[in-house]
Amino acid sequence: MGRTYDDLVQEAASASVDGWDFSWLDGRASEERPSWGYSRLLGERMATARAALDIQTGGGEILAGLPKLPPVTVATESWPPNLKLADARLRPLGARVVADDEEPRLPFRGGSFDLVTSRHPVRTWWQEIARVLRPGGSYLSQQVGPRSVFEVCEFFLGPQDGSARDPGAAGAEAEAAGLEVVDLRSERLRMEFRDVGAVIYFLRKVIWIVPGFSVERFGARLREMHELIEDEGPFVAHSARFLIEARRPDGQTA
């Protein structure tokens, strides 16, 4: 006999959601990965960079998993629990972690980095990225696209406007900041949630999918989702991802 609704809720509600590690969901939820392989691309760029900045690094999981970091590697993060995790992971690797409130201005001199990266940033400050890049330097980022995981969002909140986070708009903003877009790709990827506990954990961790989420507030809908999964199998959603790489032209002055 499977775990009860109350068992699943209690387990997911008490699990730690610090950092950006989703291994708690192993066997309970799955998500297709984009075909471009962000970690592989990031590793290739980091291996040849001299000075790199990773914005909104979370708990430093992505950087810590790379085979080689540049001689100068800096990461920023704003959430205190993640700052502690990132510092513990990255300091032994020679990287510096800087507390930053994710608002302009980035706390670095202009032209400090030949590589700037970010995975799933909340917002991209293109003018600041262009400012801190050296001429010839590049920004590489995997970002959340439009209507990502909207099947889950709308299950709890009803119909929503999903026009934000458009890849084309991101490309236009990069060019307006003086950067040259050299790669822009997008994909929609299948997700499966195999029990309601996986949904609860996911929404506690990825807080912008259902703003204001709590088990108490959405208890009735959570029980409905539990019954739906029990009767029909995994709850299916689709994440939206896009890859953007933009370069600061050689010879461009700050």
N, C-alpha and C positions, 0 to 999 in steps of 0.2 A: 504494500500500500504506500502511495506517495505521501510526501509531507503535506500537512494541512495548510490552509491559507494562513492561519495564525502563525504556524511555524515559519513559513516563508517570509512573512512580514517581519517577525521578530529578528530573524537572522539577517535580513537585508538592512533593516533599520539600525542595527547595532554595528554593522561592519564599518571599518574606517574607510573614508573616501579621500584621505590626504594623498597628495601626489597625482601623477597622471598614469598610473599603472592600472590596467584593467584585468589583471590575471584572476581576480576574484570571480570574473564572469566565465572563466574557462569551463566548458561543458554546459553552460546555462544560457549563453547567448553567443552569437557569431556575427561577423561583419566581413563582407568581401573587402579586399584591399585594392587600392587603385593600381592600375597596370604599370604606372611609371616607377613605383618603388621609391618612395621619398627617402627612406633611410639609406638606401644604396646611393642615390644621387647626392644626398647630404654628405655621406662618407667620402665620395669622390671629390666634392668641392672642398671639404675640410682638409683633405690630405695634401692639397696644393696651396692652401691659403697661408698667409703670413700672420694676419690678424683678423679674427672673426668675432662677431657678436651674434648671440642667439637671444632673440627677444621673446619674453613670456615663456621661459623655459620649463615651467611647471616644476616638477621635482627633479629635473635634470636627467630624466630617464633616457631621452633620445641621444643627447650628447654623450652620456656615460657609456652607451652601447656602441659607439663608433670606434673603429680600429685605431684611429690617429686623430689627435687634435692639433691645431696650429700652435706655434710657439706662444702667441698671445691669443687667448680664448677668454671671452667675457660673456656672461649670461645675465639677463635681467629677469626679475620676477617680483610680483607685488603681494602675493598672499603669504603671510608669515609662516603657516605650516609648510608650504611648498619651499619657501626660502631655506628653511632648516634642512629639508630633504635634499635640495639641490646643492647646498653647501657641503653636506656630508658626502655626497656622491662625487662632486666635481673638484673640490679642493685637492683631494689626493691625486687627481689627474693633472694638476697644474692650472686649472681654470679658476677664474675669479667670478663670484656671484655678487651682483649688485642689486640692492632693493630699489625698485622704481615703481612709481604709481601708474605706469602705462598711459600717461598723458604727456603731450609735448611739454617740455623739451627733453629729448634723450640726454642723459647726463654725461655726454662725451663730446670732445672737440670735433669740429668738422674734419672730414677726410681721415678718420682714425682707422677705418677698417676696409679691407679689400673684399670681405664677405660678410653679409648680414643675412640671417635666416630667421624663420619663425614657422612653427607648426601650429595651425589652428589658432591664429591670433584673434583676440576679441575684436580688435580694430587695427587697421594698418595706417600708420601715420607716414604717408608717402614723402612728404616734404622733409621730414626728419631723417628718414632712411636715406634719401638722396643726399642730405647734408653730411651724414657721418660716413658715407661711402667715399673711398678714394676714386679718382678718375680711373676708369677701367674696371672698377669693382662691381660686384653683382649682389642682388638680393634674390634669394631662393626661398619659396614659401609654399607649403600645402595649406589650403584654406577650406573652410566650410562653405559650400555653395548654397543656392537658393532652395527652400523647401526641404531642408535636410531633416530627416526623421519626423516629417510632418504627420505621418500616420499615428505616431505616438502623441505628438503635440495636440492634434485635433481630436483624438480620442478623449482627452481630458478637458480641452478648452473649447472645442467646437471649431468651426471654420476660421482660418487665420489668413492674413495677407502674407504671402511668401515671396515677395518681390525683392527683398534685400539680398545682399551678398552675391550680386551678379558678377560673373567672371569678366564680362565685357566692360562693366563699369570699373572694375579694379584695374584693368589694362589701361583704360582712359585716364584714370587718376594717376597711375604710374607715369604715363607719358606727360601729363600736365605738370608733374614734378620734375621733368627733365630727364627721365629715364627712358631707355629703349627696351621695349618688351621683346624678349628673344624666345620665350616659350609660354604658351597659355593653353592648357588642356583641362577638360572637365569630364567627370563621370558620375553616374548614379549607381549605387552599390547596395546589394541586398543585405538586410539585417534580419536576424531571427532572435526572438526572445522566447525561451523555452519554459520559463516560469515567471510568475509575477514578482518574485524576489529579484530577479534579474532586472526587471523594469524599475523597481524601486531603487535599487543600487545605482543604476544608470542615471536616473533622474536626480538623485542626491548628488551625484558627481558632476554631471553635465547640466548645470543649474539653469541654463538659458533655454532648454528645450521646453520646459513647463515652469515658467517663472512662479515663484511662491509655492512650489511643490512641497507637500508634506503628506505623510500617511494619514494624518487626522483630517486634513482638508479634503483629500480625494479618496477617502476610504470606500465610499460606495462604488465609485468607478473602478477602483483597484479590485474590489471583489468581483465586479462584472468581468474585468479582464482576466482574473484568475479562472472564472468559470468558462470563459471563452477559450482560453488555452487548454483547459482540461477537456473540453468537448471537441475542439477543432484542431488542436495542435499549436505549434509556435505562432506567436504574433509576428507578422511580417511587416517590416518597414524598409525604407530606403534612405541611406545617407547620401549627401551630395558633397563632392570634393572637387577642388580644382587646384592645379599646379600653376604657379606663375614664377617666371624668372625674368628679372629686369636688370639692365646693365647701365651704369653711369658712363657716358661716353668718355673716351680718352681725351685729355686736354681740356675738359670742362672745368671751369673755375667755380669755387663755392659761392 
